[in-house]
Amino acid sequence: MKYKHPTCATLLSIALGLASFHLYAAEPDAAKTKLAAKPADPSIVGEEVALLTQAPAVPPAIKRSQPTKVVVKLEVREIVKRMADGVDYLFWTFGGSVPGSFIRIREGDMVEFTLANHPSSKMPHNIDLHAVTGPGGGAASSFTAPGHSSQFSFKALNPGLYVYHCATAPVPMHVGNGMYGMILVEPKEGLPPVDKEYYVMQGDFYTSGKYGAEGLQTFDQEKANDERPTYVVFNGSVGALVGDKAITAKVGETVRLYVGNGGPNLLSSFHVIGEIFDRIYPEGGTIASQRNVQTTLIPAGGSAMVEFKVEVPGTFIIVDHSLSRAFNKGALGMLKVSGPENILAYSGKEVDAVYLGRQAEAGSESEKKVTSLQAQMKEAIKTDPRIASLTKEIQIEKGKQVFMQTCFVCHQIDGQGVAGQIPPLGKSDFLMADKERSIKIVLQGLTGDLTVNGKKFNGTMVPLNYLADEDIANVLTYVRNGFGNSGDAVGVAEVRRARSEAPAPAANSFE
């Protein structure tokens, strides 16, 4: 971790917070007097404990017609969780999840808010709720040392969908470690009823290792300062809304998404591929001021509500339409819609995989298999440290993930290419004849005439030199051992050597 020492602002915050704690510990009667002196609100009827949910779940709509006292208790925990397959991260969380627990209250409610900081935490934390009218959105009253809790109250004066986050210095680090969530203040008259509601929140993360680097990753302050995130994800991790964790609906239902952007830095261009937002409540407001919207911009620390009716079945892909984030950093999810076909609305063939990259079904299954194979290899190594028989198989499965992300749109999922345009990889005499040549083609591209399996092709393959050496080695191992091919593995050292050498001869001479 590059960030090793608290800043002066952090030390000052700790000092002030502990001083405040000791003041109340030393003078309990004064604290009680302050609480007792708080005037009663005649509009408040009754009391209830807030139901908090973890994303993508949302608490049910509020049915009562009068404001009440709502007790909200939220715990801060610093815990190691999955960032991606094989990648862990020490998240700082509200409620044990990223994003933090969804809070749902009504306009006019009086909220008694308790923030507890688990004894295992290493840092003090607080909370700034954008729904609060008061200094720091509650941050000034909720600074809480590990093993302590703080309480303050606020009245929900303004309806809307609001972000909350930690505001302890250094604020970008706390937010960048996952300390954000959302609170919905329903208007007095309520929101229009819908069939399904879901909670989706984007965040950008800055890890010391590159995307996909395995093991426990730490926060990289320099990347955060430069706003160069390693991961941009929905609901705290790569694949949090993919596969069996996708959100669901049925044909004919209306879906409302409560969408937030925790940041700490990036704006979100929120889009559902294959759907149009019938109504949108921009910037977390309560007026549907736009209709028929394709993509909505959500600033860091902001939110939006989007509603749409699903007309046809299938898998709809949720993305940040800054597309490198979706396909290369993790900002991708799924809405799976079941029900009868609606040929009048859409009669085309559904092809999820074109948009999914690593999240395509084959890629997801491959990632699961990598995890299983790695576990087998670790067990084997326990009894025989020299074992390496599983290494090639792991390379093949990892290479399948790279292929699904980068290569299959052109070469096709079965490796057969496009007749007359893109040569096949399956049972390819050209591919298998020269391993070193295949490495150079991936690194430097290929243009011009070539003959594969007795057939002529003339086209262009763009260089893929932006891929890491390991990814190139893995994907070539996959294609050299898939689609009917059988060959030896490609090593990272071989790719590294080819990258360091002078450019290959003209593309035509590869033939």
C-alpha positions in Angstrom: 0.0 0.0 0.0 1.5 3.3 -1.1 -0.6 5.2 1.5 1.1 4.5 4.8 0.6 7.4 7.2 -2.5 9.4 8.1 -2.5 13.0 7.0 -2.5 15.9 9.4 -6.2 16.3 8.6 -6.8 12.7 9.6 -4.9 13.1 12.8 -6.9 16.2 13.6 -10.1 14.5 12.9 -9.2 11.6 15.1 -8.2 14.0 17.9 -11.4 16.0 17.6 -13.5 12.8 17.5 -11.8 11.2 20.5 -12.0 14.5 22.4 -15.7 14.6 21.7 -16.1 11.0 22.9 -14.2 11.6 26.1 -16.3 14.7 26.8 -19.5 12.7 26.7 -17.9 9.8 28.6 -16.8 12.2 31.3 -20.1 14.1 31.4 -23.0 11.6 30.8 -25.5 13.8 32.5 -24.8 16.7 30.1 -25.2 14.4 27.1 -28.5 13.1 28.5 -29.7 16.7 29.1 -28.9 17.5 25.5 -31.0 14.6 24.3 -33.8 15.3 26.6 -33.9 19.0 25.6 -34.6 18.2 22.0 -38.1 19.5 21.2 -40.8 17.0 20.2 -42.1 17.1 16.6 -46.0 17.0 16.7 -46.1 15.7 13.2 -44.3 12.5 14.1 -46.6 9.5 14.7 -45.1 6.2 16.1 -41.7 4.6 15.6 -40.3 1.9 13.4 -36.9 0.3 12.7 -35.7 0.8 9.1 -35.4 -2.3 7.0 -32.0 -2.2 5.3 -31.1 -4.2 2.2 -28.0 -5.1 0.3 -27.7 -4.4 -3.4 -29.4 -5.2 -5.7 -32.3 -5.6 -3.3 -34.5 -2.6 -2.3 -36.8 -2.3 0.8 -40.5 -2.4 -0.1 -42.4 0.8 -0.9 -43.7 2.8 2.2 -47.4 2.4 2.6 -48.0 4.7 5.6 -49.5 8.1 5.1 -47.9 10.0 8.0 -44.3 10.7 9.0 -42.8 8.6 11.8 -39.6 8.2 13.8 -37.3 5.8 11.9 -34.5 4.1 13.7 -31.5 3.4 11.4 -28.5 1.5 12.7 -25.6 1.1 10.3 -22.3 -0.7 11.1 -18.9 0.0 9.5 -16.8 -3.0 8.8 -13.4 -3.3 7.2 -13.4 -6.7 5.5 -11.7 -8.6 2.7 -14.1 -9.5 -0.1 -13.9 -10.6 -3.7 -13.1 -7.9 -6.3 -12.9 -10.3 -9.2 -12.2 -14.1 -9.6 -8.9 -14.7 -7.8 -8.7 -11.0 -6.7 -9.4 -9.9 -3.2 -9.5 -6.4 -1.7 -9.8 -4.9 1.8 -13.1 -3.0 1.4 -14.3 -0.4 4.0 -18.0 -0.9 4.1 -21.3 0.4 5.4 -23.2 -2.7 6.5 -20.7 -5.2 5.3 -21.3 -4.7 1.6 -20.4 -2.4 -1.3 -22.4 -0.4 -2.0 -23.6 0.1 1.6 -27.1 -0.9 2.7 -30.1 0.8 1.0 -32.1 3.0 3.3 -35.7 3.9 2.5 -37.6 6.5 4.4 -40.5 9.0 3.8 -40.5 12.7 3.4 -41.1 14.3 6.9 -39.7 11.3 8.8 -37.6 11.9 11.9 -34.5 9.7 11.6 -32.6 8.5 14.6 -29.3 7.4 13.0 -26.7 5.3 14.8 -23.3 4.6 13.2 -21.3 1.9 14.8 -17.6 1.2 13.9 -16.7 -2.4 14.5 -13.9 -3.1 17.0 -11.9 -4.8 14.3 -11.6 -1.6 12.3 -8.3 0.1 12.0 -9.6 3.5 11.0 -12.2 6.0 12.4 -15.1 6.6 10.1 -18.2 8.8 9.8 -21.1 9.3 7.3 -22.2 12.2 5.1 -25.8 11.6 4.0 -26.7 13.9 1.1 -30.3 13.7 2.4 -29.4 15.5 5.6 -29.7 19.3 6.0 -27.0 20.0 8.5 -23.2 20.5 8.7 -21.4 17.8 6.7 -24.6 15.9 6.1 -24.1 14.3 9.5 -20.4 13.9 9.2 -19.7 16.4 12.0 -21.9 14.4 14.4 -20.9 10.9 13.4 -17.1 10.7 13.6 -16.7 7.3 15.2 -13.5 5.6 16.5 -13.2 1.8 16.2 -15.2 0.0 18.9 -17.6 3.0 19.4 -20.9 4.2 18.1 -22.3 7.7 17.4 -25.9 8.9 17.2 -27.6 11.9 15.7 -31.1 12.8 14.4 -32.3 14.5 11.3 -35.6 15.3 9.6 -36.1 14.2 6.0 -37.0 17.6 4.6 -36.5 16.9 0.9 -37.6 13.9 -1.0 -35.2 12.3 -3.5 -32.6 9.6 -4.1 -29.5 10.5 -2.3 -25.9 9.2 -2.0 -24.2 8.7 1.4 -20.5 8.2 1.9 -17.7 8.4 4.4 -16.3 11.9 4.9 -13.3 11.2 7.1 -10.0 12.5 5.8 -8.6 11.5 3.4 -12.1 11.4 2.0 -11.1 10.0 -1.5 -9.4 7.1 0.1 -12.4 6.2 2.3 -14.8 6.5 -0.6 -12.4 4.8 -3.0 -12.4 1.8 -0.6 -16.1 1.3 -1.1 -17.7 3.6 1.6 -20.8 4.7 -0.2 -24.5 3.8 -0.5 -27.9 5.3 -1.1 -30.9 6.6 0.9 -34.3 7.1 -0.7 -36.6 9.7 0.7 -39.9 8.9 -0.8 -42.2 11.9 -1.5 -45.3 12.2 0.7 -47.5 11.1 -2.1 -45.2 8.2 -2.9 -43.6 7.1 -6.1 -45.6 5.6 -9.0 -46.0 1.9 -8.5 -43.8 -0.5 -10.5 -43.3 -4.2 -10.7 -39.6 -4.5 -9.9 -37.1 -2.3 -8.1 -33.4 -2.8 -8.0 -30.4 -1.0 -6.5 -27.3 -0.5 -8.8 -24.4 1.6 -7.8 -21.2 2.2 -9.7 -17.7 2.8 -8.2 -14.1 3.1 -9.3 -11.3 1.3 -7.5 -7.6 1.9 -7.6 -5.5 -1.2 -6.9 -1.8 -1.6 -6.7 -1.9 -4.5 -9.2 -3.2 -4.3 -12.8 -6.7 -5.6 -13.7 -7.0 -9.3 -12.9 -3.7 -9.5 -10.9 -4.5 -12.2 -8.4 -4.2 -12.1 -4.6 -5.0 -9.5 -2.1 -4.8 -6.0 -3.7 -4.2 -2.7 -1.8 -5.3 0.8 -2.5 -3.0 2.8 -4.8 -3.0 6.5 -3.8 -1.1 7.6 -7.0 -3.6 6.0 -9.3 -6.4 7.6 -7.3 -4.8 11.0 -7.6 -4.4 10.6 -11.3 -8.0 9.2 -11.7 -6.7 6.0 -13.3 -8.9 3.3 -11.9 -8.0 -0.4 -12.2 -11.6 -1.5 -11.8 -14.9 0.3 -12.5 -17.7 -2.0 -11.3 -21.4 -2.2 -10.4 -22.2 -3.3 -6.8 -18.7 -3.7 -5.6 -17.1 -6.3 -7.8 -16.7 -7.7 -11.3 -19.6 -9.9 -12.2 -21.8 -8.8 -9.2 -24.8 -8.6 -11.6 -23.9 -11.4 -14.0 -25.1 -15.0 -14.5 -27.1 -16.3 -11.5 -26.6 -12.9 -9.8 -28.3 -11.0 -12.6 -31.5 -9.0 -11.8 -34.7 -10.4 -13.3 -38.1 -9.4 -14.7 -40.9 -10.8 -16.7 -42.2 -9.6 -20.1 -44.7 -6.8 -19.5 -43.3 -5.7 -16.2 -42.1 -2.2 -15.4 -38.6 -2.0 -13.8 -37.3 0.9 -11.8 -33.6 1.1 -11.1 -32.2 3.2 -8.3 -28.8 4.0 -9.8 -26.0 5.7 -7.9 -22.4 6.6 -8.5 -20.1 6.4 -5.5 -17.1 7.5 -7.5 -14.8 8.8 -6.0 -13.8 10.3 -9.4 -15.5 9.1 -12.6 -18.8 10.1 -14.1 -21.1 7.2 -15.2 -22.8 7.0 -18.7 -25.5 4.6 -17.6 -27.1 2.5 -20.3 -29.1 -0.7 -20.7 -28.4 -2.3 -24.1 -31.6 -3.1 -25.9 -33.8 -0.9 -23.7 -35.0 2.7 -23.6 -35.8 4.5 -20.4 -39.5 5.4 -20.5 -39.0 7.9 -17.7 -36.0 9.2 -15.9 -35.6 11.2 -12.7 -32.2 12.9 -13.3 -29.8 13.8 -10.5 -31.9 11.9 -7.9 -34.9 14.3 -8.1 -38.5 13.3 -7.8 -39.8 14.7 -11.1 -39.7 12.5 -14.2 -38.4 15.3 -16.4 -37.3 13.2 -19.3 -38.8 10.4 -21.4 -37.5 8.0 -24.0 -33.8 8.3 -22.9 -31.1 6.1 -24.2 -28.2 6.9 -21.8 -28.1 9.1 -18.7 -25.2 10.8 -17.1 -24.7 10.3 -13.4 -22.0 12.3 -11.6 -19.7 11.1 -8.9 -21.8 11.4 -5.7 -25.0 11.6 -7.7 -27.9 9.3 -8.6 -30.8 8.8 -11.0 -34.0 6.8 -11.1 -34.8 5.1 -14.4 -38.0 3.3 -15.3 -38.8 1.1 -18.3 -41.2 -1.6 -19.4 -39.7 -4.8 -20.7 -41.4 -5.9 -23.9 -39.4 -9.0 -25.0 -37.5 -11.8 -23.3 -33.8 -12.1 -23.2 -30.7 -10.9 -21.5 -30.2 -7.1 -21.4 -26.7 -5.9 -20.7 -26.2 -3.0 -18.3 -23.1 -0.9 -18.9 -21.3 2.3 -18.3 -21.3 3.4 -21.9 -17.7 4.6 -21.5 -17.2 1.2 -23.0 -13.6 0.4 -22.0 -14.9 0.4 -18.4 -17.6 -2.1 -19.3 -15.5 -4.5 -21.3 -12.1 -4.1 -19.7 -12.7 -2.9 -16.1 -15.9 -4.6 -15.0 -18.8 -2.1 -15.3 -21.2 -4.7 -16.8 -24.3 -6.4 -15.5 -27.3 -8.3 -16.7 -31.1 -8.0 -16.6 -32.6 -11.4 -17.5 -36.2 -11.1 -18.8 -38.4 -14.2 -19.0 -41.7 -14.7 -20.8 -43.3 -15.1 -24.3 -41.7 -13.8 -27.4 -43.1 -10.5 -28.8 -42.3 -10.8 -32.6 -44.0 -7.5 -33.3 -41.6 -5.7 -31.0 -38.4 -7.6 -31.9 -37.9 -10.5 -34.2 -34.1 -10.6 -34.5 -31.8 -13.3 -33.2 -30.4 -12.5 -29.7 -26.6 -12.7 -29.4 -25.6 -11.9 -25.9 -21.9 -12.8 -26.3 -21.1 -10.0 -28.8 -21.4 -7.6 -25.9 -20.2 -9.6 -22.9 -16.5 -10.1 -23.3 -15.3 -12.1 -20.3 -18.8 -12.2 -18.9 -20.1 -14.4 -21.8 -21.3 -17.8 -20.7 -18.3 -19.6 -22.0 -16.0 -17.0 -20.4 -17.8 -17.2 -17.0 -17.7 -21.0 -17.1 -14.0 -20.8 -17.9 -13.3 -18.6 -15.0 -15.0 -21.1 -12.7 -12.9 -23.9 -14.2 -9.7 -21.9 -13.7 -10.5 -21.5 -10.0 -11.2 -25.3 -9.7 -8.0 -26.2 -11.6 -5.9 -23.9 -9.4 -7.4 -25.5 -6.3 -6.5 -28.9 -7.7 -3.0 -27.8 -8.5 -2.5 -26.4 -5.0 -3.6 -29.8 -3.5 -1.3 -31.7 -5.9 1.6 -29.5 -4.9 1.1 -30.3 -1.3 2.0 -33.9 -2.0 4.5 -33.3 -4.9 6.1 -29.9 -5.1 7.4 -30.7 -8.6 4.0 -31.2 -10.2 3.2 -28.9 -13.1 0.8 -31.0 -15.1 -2.1 -28.7 -14.5 -0.3 -25.5 -15.6 -1.1 -25.9 -19.3 -4.7 -26.7 -18.6 -5.0 -23.5 -16.5 -3.4 -21.5 -19.3 -6.0 -22.9 -21.8 -8.9 -21.9 -19.5 -7.5 -18.5 -18.9 -6.8 -18.1 -22.6 -10.5 -18.9 -23.3 -11.4 -15.9 -21.2 -9.1 -13.6 -23.3 -10.5 -15.1 -26.5 -14.1 -14.4 -25.4 -13.2 -10.8 -24.5 -11.0 -10.0 -27.5 -11.0 -12.4 -30.4 -14.2 -14.3 -30.9 -16.2 -11.6 -32.6 -14.0 -11.9 -35.7 -12.8 -15.5 -35.4 -16.2 -16.7 -34.2 -16.9 -18.8 -31.1 -16.1 -22.0 -32.9 -12.8 -20.7 -34.3 -14.0 -21.0 -37.9 -13.6 -17.4 -38.9 -15.6 -15.8 -41.7 -15.5 -17.4 -45.2 -13.3 -15.5 -47.6 -12.5 -12.8 -45.1 -11.1 -14.1 -41.8 -9.2 -17.3 -41.8 -10.1 -20.2 -39.5 -8.2 -21.0 -36.3 -9.6 -24.5 -36.2 -7.3 -27.2 -37.6 -5.2 -24.3 -39.1 -2.0 -25.5 -40.8 -0.9 -21.8 -40.9 -1.4 -21.3 -37.2 0.2 -24.5 -36.1 3.2 -24.4 -38.4 5.2 -21.7 -36.6 4.6 -20.8 -32.9 7.0 -17.8 -32.9 5.2 -16.4 -36.0 1.8 -16.6 -34.3 3.2 -14.7 -31.4 4.5 -11.9 -33.7 1.2 -11.7 -35.5 -0.7 -11.1 -32.3 1.8 -8.5 -31.2 2.3 -6.7 -34.6 -0.8 -7.6 -36.7 -1.0 -9.0 -40.2 -2.1 -7.6 -43.5 -2.1 -9.1 -47.0 -2.5 -12.4 -48.7 -2.1 -15.7 -46.9 -3.2 -19.3 -47.4 -4.8 -21.3 -44.7 -5.8 -25.0 -45.2 -5.5 -24.5 -49.0 -7.7 -21.4 -49.2 -6.7 -17.8 -50.0 -7.5 -14.9 -47.6 -6.7 -11.2 -47.9 -7.5 -9.0 -44.9 -6.1 -7.2 -41.9 -5.6 -8.3 -38.3 -4.9 -5.3 -36.0 -2.1 -5.6 -33.5 -3.1 -6.7 -30.0 0.1 -5.5 -28.3 -1.9 -3.8 -25.6 -2.6 -7.2 -24.1 -0.3 -8.3 -21.3 2.4 -10.9 -22.1 0.5 -13.4 -19.9 -2.8 -12.9 -21.7 -1.1 -13.4 -25.1 0.6 -16.6 -23.9 -2.7 -17.9 -22.5 -4.9 -17.1 -25.6 -2.4 -18.6 -28.0 -2.1 -21.7 -25.8 -5.9 -21.9 -25.9 -6.2 -21.6 -29.7 -3.3 -23.9 -30.3 -5.1 -26.6 -28.2 -8.7 -25.8 -29.2 -10.9 -26.1 -32.3 -9.3 -29.4 -33.2 -5.7 -28.2 -32.8 -3.1 -29.8 -30.6 0.2 -28.1 -29.7 2.5 -27.2 -26.9 1.9 -24.2 -24.6 3.1 -20.7 -25.3 5.2 -19.3 -22.4 5.2 -15.8 -21.1 9.0 -15.6 -21.7 8.5 -16.4 -25.4 6.0 -13.5 -25.7 8.3 -11.2 -23.8 11.2 -12.1 -26.1 9.2 -11.5 -29.2 8.0 -8.2 -27.9 11.5 -7.0 -27.3 12.9 -8.0 -30.7 12.9 -5.9 -33.8 9.6 -5.7 -35.8 8.8 -8.7 -37.9 9.2 -8.8 -41.7 6.4 -7.4 -43.9 3.1 -9.2 -43.3 3.1 -10.8 -46.8 6.3 -12.7 -46.1 4.7 -14.7 -43.3 3.0 -16.8 -46.0 
